[in-house]
Amino acid sequence: MLDTIVVGAGIAGLTAARLLHAAGQRVVVLEARDRVGGRMWTDRTAGFSVDRGASWIHGLTDNPLTDIVAELGLETVEFTVGSFQAGGRPIADHDESRRRFDRAATAQWLADVETADALFLDTIAGSGDDESYADAAERTLARTGWDAERADRVRVFYRHRTEEQCGAEIEQVAAHALDEDAIDGDEVIFPGGYDAVPRAFADGLDIRLNTTVTAVDRSASGVRVTTDGGEFEAARAIVTVPLGVLKAGAIAFTPALPDTVAGPIARLGMGAFNKVFLRFPERFWPDDVYAIRQHGRPSLPWHSWYDVSAVSGHPMLLTFAGGDLARAIEQQSDEEIVASVLDALRGIHGDAVPAPVAHWITRWASDPLALGSYSYVATGSSHADHDAMATPVDGALHFAGEATYGHEPATVHGALLSGHRAAEHILGAPVPLAELTRGLHPAG
């Protein structure tokens, strides 16, 4: 009989499996997709890398991925606006009349966000789990004494912040949802594709692709995992599927999960966040900017375009759809989506915006193996719910994945650290994270 079955070959599952395998355990990884990586998915069909899933390392300081990427020799490009920020790097901001901010307007905008954010921290300090980010934002803005346009610009910025950071509407997100939203150090992206990390982690592991898990039964003798290709038995299992899959009940657990785990699964939210990449025949935006941003009400629905030309080697912009917009565009054709994005972009740059020569659009909420992009703290839930999801069940069943890591949810490094934690729970002893990279070779 196997020692451990790992369900899911995303970064959390591969991390746990690799550490357990290194400790001498008999481990099998069951993956429903035809590839490893899960929500880390690099598309290379165009001859260059397009990361349809995770793109960034969010903060290099004290991040386990920093050393791992260095050991793998992966090329990175600094791009420090991957988390939704007011500034930090050159952004071409545009006002409600679509005129670009001058230096004074930019300084005023950054000062306003800094002021509002400081007040926001004070506001949410007294907020309960049932208060939304929207309510906290309104209470904060009421304290500023600003005129309507000035306050509304920050209000809309906060709306876009929750769309991008949580994949949800500002009314759905808890006031405390972004308490842990701090980036230490620069952010980077990967010209060669981010999925080089999970592909390297997969080396030497017993991974069964195209194997969909439908049920997990636990008993005094261990676990039995049912798939569309047969059954597997082991002393224990680690389930690392996305929160959206758990919320949908796609895996039947027998006996039913205790409320210590089932409660957090029900309370936490699964966000929808999609990417729209547009490759252009020539560059029409300024050379000295990381991003183009529209402010105020004209920024609904499209507001930020990120210059990712350094990845593709071609003039290329990336924009995002989060929350309701993300779910809405999944019901539209590619042509409709591209036309909508171009309409907003031409509102800023006019006829200088040519027709794109290629595009890539994701639809994570419709993906049955994800049913969303990443987790967030919904109203009525708390950061503690993330970690509570990882509570071992009967010593035989463990959960890992970004949704189970309260300090850094919705991140690749949070998922990695959750897999590390699950392995330590099973082995009953601390495991140096350096064991993860022992014998690691760059992915080809």
Secondary structure as GFF3:
##gff-version 3
##sequence-region A 1 444
A	DSSP	beta_strand	2	7	.	.	.	ID=ss1
A	DSSP	alpha_helix	11	22	.	.	.	ID=ss2
A	DSSP	beta_strand	27	30	.	.	.	ID=ss3
A	DSSP	beta_strand	42	43	.	.	.	ID=ss4
A	DSSP	beta_strand	50	51	.	.	.	ID=ss5
A	DSSP	alpha_helix	64	72	.	.	.	ID=ss6
A	DSSP	beta_strand	77	78	.	.	.	ID=ss7
A	DSSP	beta_strand	91	94	.	.	.	ID=ss8
A	DSSP	alpha_helix	103	125	.	.	.	ID=ss9
A	DSSP	alpha_helix	133	142	.	.	.	ID=ss10
A	DSSP	alpha_helix	148	166	.	.	.	ID=ss11
A	DSSP	beta_strand	188	189	.	.	.	ID=ss12
A	DSSP	alpha_helix	196	201	.	.	.	ID=ss13
A	DSSP	beta_strand	207	208	.	.	.	ID=ss14
A	DSSP	beta_strand	213	219	.	.	.	ID=ss15
A	DSSP	beta_strand	222	227	.	.	.	ID=ss16
A	DSSP	beta_strand	230	239	.	.	.	ID=ss17
A	DSSP	alpha_helix	243	247	.	.	.	ID=ss18
A	DSSP	beta_strand	252	254	.	.	.	ID=ss19
A	DSSP	alpha_helix	259	267	.	.	.	ID=ss20
A	DSSP	beta_strand	269	271	.	.	.	ID=ss21
A	DSSP	beta_strand	273	279	.	.	.	ID=ss22
A	DSSP	beta_strand	291	294	.	.	.	ID=ss23
A	DSSP	three_ten_helix	297	299	.	.	.	ID=ss24
A	DSSP	beta_strand	304	307	.	.	.	ID=ss25
A	DSSP	alpha_helix	309	312	.	.	.	ID=ss26
A	DSSP	beta_strand	316	322	.	.	.	ID=ss27
A	DSSP	alpha_helix	324	329	.	.	.	ID=ss28
A	DSSP	alpha_helix	334	349	.	.	.	ID=ss29
A	DSSP	three_ten_helix	350	352	.	.	.	ID=ss30
A	DSSP	beta_strand	358	361	.	.	.	ID=ss31
A	DSSP	three_ten_helix	364	366	.	.	.	ID=ss32
A	DSSP	beta_strand	374	376	.	.	.	ID=ss33
A	DSSP	alpha_helix	383	388	.	.	.	ID=ss34
A	DSSP	beta_strand	397	399	.	.	.	ID=ss35
A	DSSP	three_ten_helix	402	404	.	.	.	ID=ss36
A	DSSP	alpha_helix	412	427	.	.	.	ID=ss37
A	DSSP	three_ten_helix	433	437	.	.	.	ID=ss38
###
